[in-house]
Amino acid sequence: MKERRRSPRVFLKGHVSLSLGGMHLELPAADISVSGIGVLIDEAVFGAKPSGEFGVCRIDSPDLGGRVEAYVSIMRMRRLGERRLVGLRFESMPWYPSSRMFR
């Protein structure tokens, strides 16, 4: 698959608490970039085409120096074996990741 990102993604240790569409989920973080975060899910909990839904995510990661909260929307989902990688786009966030994290 051809990479379409402008900003590089980096692996992220930690987990994400996601409140979206009336659901509250605890998900493992996969990666992060300046524009969004990737989380892993075991099944299609969001339905077939969930893009455009808005929610709040709380990211708990030692890589970010603590808990970070951001408004997100579902950008895309991609199958990775038995799991799915869900790309969440940052819509509004009170923080900006350290630029050295993305080098």
Secondary structure, DSSP 4 states (H G I P E B T S, - for coil): -----SS--EE--SEEEEEETTEEEEEEEEEE-SSEEEEEESS-TT-S--TT-EEEEEEEEGGGTEEEEEEEEEEEEEEETTEEEEEEEEEE-S----GGGG-
